[in-house]
Amino acid sequence: MNTQVSDLSVLAGLTSLQSLYLMNTQVSDLSPLAGLTNLQILHDLNKAKPPRHRKRLASRR
């Protein structure tokens, strides 16, 4: 099952968000999550994800 979700910018202001699970979405840009300093768990189960976004999120810890 695929979802129509493709843009995470609506989550950028959720600074208390601690976990996020992405599965079968059209999301290709994780940069809106970079300012979520309480985000501890990110399960990104999308298959077509550029690795540069993963590195950017990992480097802020």
Backbone as numpy.savetxt, mean C-alpha at the origin, in Angstrom:
# Nx Ny Nz CAx CAy CAz Cx Cy Cz
-10.97 -13.47 -7.72 -11.81 -12.29 -7.72 -10.93 -11.05 -7.72
-11.12 -10.19 -8.67 -10.40 -8.93 -8.76 -11.30 -7.79 -8.33
-10.71 -6.78 -7.73 -11.48 -5.61 -7.34 -11.14 -4.45 -8.27
-11.92 -3.41 -8.22 -11.70 -2.23 -9.04 -10.79 -1.20 -8.35
-10.32 -1.50 -7.16 -9.46 -0.57 -6.43 -8.16 -0.38 -7.20
-7.83 0.89 -7.46 -6.59 1.17 -8.18 -5.81 2.35 -7.59
-6.43 3.09 -6.68 -5.82 4.31 -6.15 -5.91 4.31 -4.63
-4.75 4.37 -3.96 -4.71 4.36 -2.50 -4.62 5.76 -1.90
-4.70 6.79 -2.71 -4.52 8.15 -2.19 -5.59 8.51 -1.15
-6.75 7.89 -1.20 -7.79 8.17 -0.20 -7.39 7.68 1.19
-6.39 6.82 1.28 -5.92 6.30 2.57 -4.83 7.17 3.18
-4.30 8.12 2.44 -3.14 8.90 2.88 -3.35 9.62 4.20
-4.56 10.00 4.53 -4.83 10.72 5.77 -5.16 9.83 6.96
-5.17 8.53 6.75 -5.52 7.60 7.85 -4.27 7.27 8.67
-3.79 8.23 9.41 -2.51 8.09 10.11 -2.54 7.06 11.23
-3.72 6.64 11.66 -3.80 5.60 12.70 -3.87 4.20 12.12
-3.91 4.08 10.80 -4.00 2.77 10.15 -2.78 1.93 10.52
-3.02 0.73 11.01 -1.93 -0.14 11.44 -1.69 -1.32 10.51
-2.72 -1.75 9.79 -2.54 -2.88 8.88 -3.40 -2.68 7.64
-2.90 -3.21 6.53 -3.59 -3.09 5.25 -3.31 -4.34 4.44
-4.35 -4.91 3.92 -4.25 -6.11 3.08 -4.75 -5.78 1.69
-3.90 -5.96 0.70 -4.26 -5.72 -0.70 -4.18 -7.04 -1.44
-5.28 -7.43 -2.06 -5.29 -8.68 -2.81 -6.14 -8.51 -4.07
-5.57 -8.87 -5.19 -6.27 -8.83 -6.47 -6.84 -7.44 -6.77
-6.02 -6.44 -6.59 -6.43 -5.08 -6.91 -5.64 -4.59 -8.13
-5.99 -3.43 -8.60 -5.29 -2.80 -9.71 -4.27 -1.78 -9.22
-3.95 -1.80 -7.95 -3.03 -0.84 -7.34 -1.62 -1.06 -7.88
-1.00 0.01 -8.37 0.38 -0.08 -8.85 1.29 0.92 -8.14
0.70 1.81 -7.33 1.48 2.85 -6.66 1.18 2.82 -5.16
2.17 2.44 -4.38 2.02 2.39 -2.92 2.49 3.68 -2.25
2.95 4.65 -3.01 3.51 5.86 -2.42 2.53 6.63 -1.53
1.21 6.59 -1.74 0.31 7.28 -0.81 0.39 6.75 0.62
0.97 5.57 0.80 1.09 4.98 2.14 2.36 5.42 2.86
3.24 6.10 2.18 4.55 6.45 2.74 4.46 7.28 4.02
3.44 8.10 4.19 3.31 8.93 5.38 2.55 8.27 6.53
2.13 7.03 6.34 1.38 6.32 7.39 2.35 5.68 8.37
2.79 6.46 9.32 3.86 6.02 10.23 3.42 4.93 11.19
2.13 4.72 11.39 1.66 3.64 12.26 1.41 2.34 11.51
1.56 2.36 10.20 1.34 1.17 9.40 2.43 0.15 9.69
2.04 -0.96 10.31 3.01 -1.98 10.71 2.93 -3.21 9.83
1.76 -3.49 9.29 1.56 -4.68 8.48 0.99 -4.28 7.12
1.71 -4.63 6.07 1.22 -4.39 4.72 1.36 -5.71 3.96
0.24 -6.32 3.68 0.22 -7.53 2.87 -0.19 -7.13 1.46
0.76 -7.15 0.57 0.52 -6.77 -0.81 0.60 -8.04 -1.65
-0.55 -8.59 -1.97 -0.61 -9.85 -2.69 -0.96 -9.65 -4.16
-0.66 -8.48 -4.68 -0.85 -8.21 -6.09 0.36 -8.72 -6.85
0.14 -9.30 -7.98 1.24 -9.91 -8.72 2.06 -8.93 -9.56
1.44 -7.89 -10.08 2.14 -6.97 -10.97 2.50 -5.68 -10.24
3.43 -5.76 -9.31 3.80 -4.60 -8.51 5.27 -4.27 -8.76
5.56 -3.04 -9.17 6.96 -2.64 -9.34 7.69 -2.68 -7.99
8.84 -3.31 -7.92 9.56 -3.44 -6.65 10.03 -2.12 -6.04
10.15 -1.06 -6.81 10.66 0.21 -6.27 9.76 0.76 -5.17
8.46 0.53 -5.23 7.55 1.03 -4.20 7.72 0.26 -2.90
7.99 -1.02 -2.99 8.23 -1.80 -1.78 9.48 -1.28 -1.06
10.52 -1.01 -1.80 11.76 -0.51 -1.20 11.53 0.83 -0.53
10.76 1.71 -1.14 10.51 3.04 -0.60 9.80 2.92 0.75
8.82 2.04 0.86 8.11 1.88 2.13 9.02 1.26 3.19
9.81 0.28 2.80 10.69 -0.39 3.75 11.76 0.56 4.29
12.20 1.50 3.50 13.28 2.40 3.90 12.85 3.42 4.96
11.57 3.64 5.14 11.12 4.65 6.11 11.06 4.11 7.52
11.34 2.87 7.73 11.31 2.28 9.08 12.61 2.39 9.78
